[in-house]
Amino acid sequence: IMMLRKYQSQVQYQKKPYLPEYHYGMALKMKLNKEKKTMKKLNTIFFIFLITSSCAQDIESIEYANSITSNDLENLLSVYSSDDFEGRETGQKGDKLAANFLREFYINNQIEPALNTVDYFQPYQLNLPGKMYTRNYTFPKNLRTYDRYAEGKNIVDTQNVAAIIKGSKYPESYIIITGHLDHVGKDGDIVYNGADDNGSGTVSILEIAQAFQIAVNDGKRPKRSIVFLHVSGEEEGLLGSEYYVNNPLYPIKETFANLNLDMIGRTDPTRGYNDEDYIYSIGSDRISKELKKVSEMVNKQTINLKLDYRFDVPNDPNDFYERSDHYNFAKKNIPVIFFFSGTHEDYHGPNDTFDKIRFDLLTKRARLIFHTAWELANMDKELK
């Protein structure tokens, strides 16, 4: 680049020699032809430099993305979605077991607790007078859900779980990766394991965090800070993320973007396509048009899944844009992407189990989200 600028400066300000008009014209023509060839060489060198630099960055990202493996995801989810966690209902025993499991992972991987947490926990209370019950639905025909219209008083203690990898250049600019840690509990002896909802998103966040920490250990810290936020109370109405945005651990105005992972471990039987290498992307251009462009560029350069915008429409009858935790960040005007693989016949049912997870697809999706976070975390400019 310095060579190119120096040469351009020399060409611009070099004085003309004294020559008769004809000879001067011929000499100038010969000189310009020579200059064009030289400039072409310099531009070629400059272009090769840019390509090499870009490829180096891609290879660097791929190296750490490949640390996210199907085997690791399986090992984590086999525990997280087991009967021992009792369906992880907010405020119940399984909620506490899940939170402790997440905290232990971050401790073991030497990833710091977020600011103003109590040993990784952001404790809060909820009034949950309602109960979980089974109701009619469209697809599947029945599902277990929380009665949000119940009245009364039933105060429960719960918590969000938050860890951070601090940025090197813009440490006060935060990318928040979210996923809800809770599910719908159990009905008598029947445990609703929630392997896909949202065990799949939860363990993917853990693997993404670990990949970033491996990079940090190699001296490659992201420029922006990355917060790994596991929220409770989602099944009762996005309550954990609502609590966070109203009581943020880091300033909302300094939050660069939110990537939300919810149910990314299976395939949608209603999708109508044979290709399984997809992920639904929702909300990426609602607040920032540039975020969608970044997402598509990163995907094309790395995993190259089908980014499916089927549900990313204003009048989606499913209202998926408003049904997961990114929505509370979007209401605060924070750019968001909701990653989702769709509902299925076991949605909020007792058969949403570990053995149904497509770990081959989950691995690809988790790696793509890591690549996307990597790109955002190392951007020097703001999203527009």
N, C-alpha and C positions, 0 to 999 in steps of 0.2 A: 504493500500500500504506500509506504514511504517512497519507494523507488518510483512508483507511478506518479505521485504528486510532484516529486522533484523534477521528473522529466517533463510533465505538463507545464510546470512553471518555466522551465528553460525554453520550451517551444514558444510559450506565450510572449516572453519578454526579450528574446534574442533579436538584436538589431539586424536590419537588412544590409548586406554588403553593397558597395557601389558597383553597379554593372550597367552597361547599356541596356535599354528597355528590352530588346529581344532576348539577349543573353540572360538578362535577369529573369525574364519569364520562364525560359527553359530551365535555368538553374533552380528557380523556385518550384517548378513542377517536379523536377528530379528530387529536390529536397523533401517535398510533401509526400511523394511516393515512399521515400525512405522512412519518413516519420510515421506514415500509416502502417508500414510493415513492423516498425519497432513497437508502435502502440498496440498493434494486434498481438504481438508476442507478449507484451506486458499484460494486456487484458486476459490473454489465455492463461498466463501464470497466475494472475489474480483470481480467475474463475476456478482454476484447479485448487488454489489455496482455500477458497470458500467451500468447495465440494469436499475437500479433505477434512476441513474443520467440522463441517456438518456431519460427515460420516463418523468422525471420531466421537462426536457427541452422541450420535445414535448408538454406536457400539458401546459406549459407556453406559447408556441407559439400559440397553439390552442385557449387558452383563449382570446387572443387579435385578432386573426383571426376572431373569432366569433362576434366581434364587427362590422364587415363588413356585413351589412344586405341588403336584397333585398329592404326593405322599404326605407332605406337611399339612396340607389342607385337610386331608382325610384324618390324620392323627388328631388334629385340633377339633374337628367337627364330631368325631366319634365320641369325644368326651362332652363337648359343649351341648350336643343334642341328645345326650343319653337320658334315660329315665331318672338318673340320680338328680338331675336338675329340675325335675318336676314341672316341666313346661314353662319355667322362668316367668311366672306371673308377677307383675309389678307389686312390690310390697310384701311378697311372700318369700318363703324359704329359698325357692329356686332363683329368685331375683338376687338374693345375697350371694348364693353360690356362684352364679354367673359373674357378678361383679368382682368377686375374689379371684376367680379364674383369670379374668382379664388383667387385673392388677398384677398377679403373679407373673403373667407373661411379660409385661412391660418391665417389671423388676429384673427378671431373668435375662432380658435382652438389654438391660442398662439404658432404657429409654426413660427420660425424666418425667416426673409427674407435672401436669399443667399447673400454672400459677394459681394460687388461692384455692387449691384443692386440699382435701384432708387425706394425704397419702393416696393420691390419684382419684379420690371420690369427691364429687360435688353433691353433698347431701341436700335433700329437700323433702318436704312433706306434700302429700296429696290427699284431698278428700275424695274417696272412692266409695260412695254409698251403693253403687250398682254391683251386680254379679255377672260373671261370665255365663252365657246361655247359648243354646243352639237355635238358630233361626233359619227360615227359608231364604234362599238366595238364587241367583240365576245360574252361575257356573262357578263352583259346583252347586248342586241343588240345596245343600245345607252346609252351614258353617258355624263355628263357635266364635262368639264375639262378646263384647262388653256392653252392658245396658247403660248407655250414656244419659238416658233420660230419668234415671232413678234419682230420688230425692232423699235427703237425710244427711247423716254425718258419720263418716268412717275414715278417720285420719290414719294414713299409713306412711311409714318411713321408706324412702327409696333413695336412689342416687344415680347420677350420671358418672361415667368413668372417662377420664381425660388424661392423655399423655402428650408430650410435645418433643419435637426435634427442632431446635432453634436454628434460625437462618444465619448465614454468615454476613450477607451484605444488607439485607432488609429484615432484620430480626423482628421488627415491629409491624410487619405485614404478614398476615396469617391466612393460610389455606386450611380449611377445616374439612376433614373427611369424616362423614357421619354414617352411622348405622344403628338401628335400634337393637338393644340387647335382650329385650323382653319378648314374651309370647303369651299365649292364652291359658297357660297353667294346666290343670288336670281336672277331670270330672270323675270323682270317686277313684277307682284304680286305673282309669284310662288316662295316660299321659299324652298330652299334645306336644310332641317333641320340637316342632318348629325347626326342622333341619334346614329347610329352604328359607322359611320365614322366622327369624332372619339370621339363623345360624350361618348361612352361606355368606351373607354380607359381613357378619361379625368376624369370622375367621379370616376372610379376605383382607379386612382392615389390619388384622394382626400381622399377616404375611407382608402386606405393603409396608407397614411400619418397620418390620424387621429388615426388609430390603433396603429401605432408606438408612437404617442404622448401620448396616453392613457397609454402605457407601461412605457414611460418616467415619467409620473405623478405618476406611481406606484413604481418608483425607479429602473426601468429596462431599462436603456439607452443602445442602441446598441453600440458595440465596435467601429465599423466604422461609419463614417458620411454618411448620406443618403440625397441626393439632389433630390428634386421633381421638374422636369423641364418640363414645358409645352411650346412647341415651336410653332411659327407661320410659315407661308410660306411653309408648307409641300406640299400643293396642287400645288404650283407653281414650285416645284422641290427640296424639302428637304432643303429649304433655311434657315429656322430658326435654324435647327441643324447644318447646315454647318457654319452659323455665330457663333454658340456657340463653336464648336470645334476649330475654328480659333481665337476666342476671349473668351477663357474659363474663367469662374468665379473662377474655381479651376484648379490647374495644371493638364494637360492631363496625365503626367507621374505618377500622384498620383491617377488617376481614376482606381478603382479596377475592376469595371464591369458596363455594361449598360444593363438594362432590359427595353425593349421598348414595349409599349401596343398600338396596332392600330387595331381597329375593332375586339372586342372580345365579342360582345353582341348578335350574332345570330348564325345560323348554315349554313353550306355550302351545298346546294342541289346537288352539283356535287360530293360530297365526296364518295357516294356509300356504306355507312355503315348505319345500323339502329341505332347504339348507338350514342347518342347525347352528352354523357359525355366525351368530348374531347377538346383539344386545340392544334392548330398547333404550333410547336416549330421549329424555324428556326435560324440557325447560332450558336447553342450552342457549337459545337465542332470545329468551323472553326479556332479559335484563341487559345482557351484553351480546351484541351480534358477533363480536370478535371471539368470544368463548367457543361458540359453535365451530368457527373456522379453525381454531387451535385444536379442538377435539378431533375434527375430521382429518386435519393434517397429520396429527400424531398417529391416529389409527392407520392411515394409509402408509405411513413410513414404518410401522411396527407390526402389529398383530393382524391388521386388515380384516377385522370382522365387519359384518354388515351392521352399520349403525341404522337401526330401524326407528323411524319417526312416526310409526303408526298411531301412537297415543299422544303425540306432541301436537295436538290440535286444540284450538280454543273451546270447541264444543264437544270434546270427548265425553260420551255418555258415562264412562267409567270414572271420570274425574280423578284420574291417577295423579295428575299434577298437584292436586290438593290433598293427596292421601298418604304422603310420607313426609319425613322430617325436613327435607329440603325446603318445603313450603314455608315453614316459619322463618327461614333465612331469606327466602325470596320476598316475603312480606316486609323485610328490613332493607330491601333493595340490594341484596347481595347476589351476584351472579351465581347460578346453580346449574348442576347437571344431576339428574336423577337417573341412575343406572338400574335396570330392572329387566328380568327375563320373562315376566308375565305370570299370570295365575295358572292353576292347573287343577286337576280333579281332587287333589289332596290339600288344597288351600284351606287353612284353618281347620284342618281335619286331623284325626289321630294317625293318619298314614303319611304325614309329612315327615318322613324318617330318613335317616342317614343313608340307607341303601338305595334310595331313589335319586340321590344327587349325582349329577353328571360332572364328575371331577375333571374330566378332560376339558369340558367347556368352562367350568368354574375357573380353572387355571388360566385359560386364555383371557377370560374377562377380567380377572384380578390383575393380570399382567398389563392389560390395556389401561386399566384405571391407574396403575402405578406409573406407566409411561406418561399419561395425561397429567398426573400430579407432578411428575418430574419436570415436564415442560413448563407448567404454570409456576412451579417453585423456582425456576431458574430464569424466568422472564425479567427483563430490565424495565419494561414499560408497563403501564397500567392497562387493564382491559377497558375497551370502549364499547 
